[in-house]
Amino acid sequence: MSGDINLLATAALALLVLMVLAWLLSLPLRNAGIVDVVWGAGFVVVTWVSALTGDTNTTRSNLITAMVTVWGARLAVHLWWRSRGRGEDLHHRAMRKHAGDRFVISSLVTVFLFQGLLIWIVSLPVQLVMSQVSPDMGVIAVLGVVIWGVGFFFESVGDSQLVRFKADPDNEGRLLDSGLWRYTRHPNYFGDFCVWWGIFLVAAETTDARYAVISPIVMTILLIHISGVRPLERSLVKHKPGYADYITRTSAFFPRPPRRAS
């Protein structure tokens, strides 16, 4: 158990350093929105720190390292590409305006350190896998890999379809309701949901990691209630023409065939 505690503390320290450095970078840039890019990169950092300082080197730990690295690196690159040249997003600009001169310090705590804490919590199964002897891969782990694959497909393909759609000037003001977006209004969030439930299942066959079910639960709450579906849709219904009709025919989260118009 002492090995678990040491590894968890090392991962927390690595995230603390990463988030403070990101915060320091955000100050001259006047862009706290860079935390979105650091979100994906943070999972990669904590995974590799845990892998390099842990006591195990098994098929399971190597597989989880690869799963998180592929997912986190793609997400970080995608968010960097999407935000380049745009400056600070509306959400963080509103926070900056509300906090005034206090935003320099408050952004460290409420933006960067808070997201670092969330990364640490969500990555608990990853950290715990790296600190103990792992049994052979079983059916649950195989199921986890399949669910992760489904999630990575939905997230990466959904993001790609949205990027291509927005890049076409003819789509200005229009609503994307084709491809994966025909079956769920948020294929990227559904994909994230599957990715972290899949990672948890791969880890869950080990002794301690099975108790880290808080990881996918926290990610699910974030995706649906805190920073994902519900807050985004409150804005889209107000500002996106046709979105209310889109809601009536398309699932909010879990994919399904669209409803027929009545």
Secondary structure, 3 states (H helix, E strand, C coil): CHHHHHHHHHHHHHHHHHHHHHHHHHHHHCCHHHHHHHHHHHHHHHHHHHHHHCCCCCHHHHHHHHHHHHHHHHHHHHHHHHHCCCCCCHHHHHHHHHHHHHHHHHHHHHHHHHHHHHHHHHCHHHHHHCCCCCCCCCHHHHHHHHHHHHHHHHHHHHHHHHHHHHHCHHHCCCCCCCHHHHCCCCHHHHHHHHHHHHHHHHHCCCCCHHHCCHHHHHHHHHHHHHCCHHHHHHHHHHHCCCHHHHHHHCCCCCCCCCCCCC
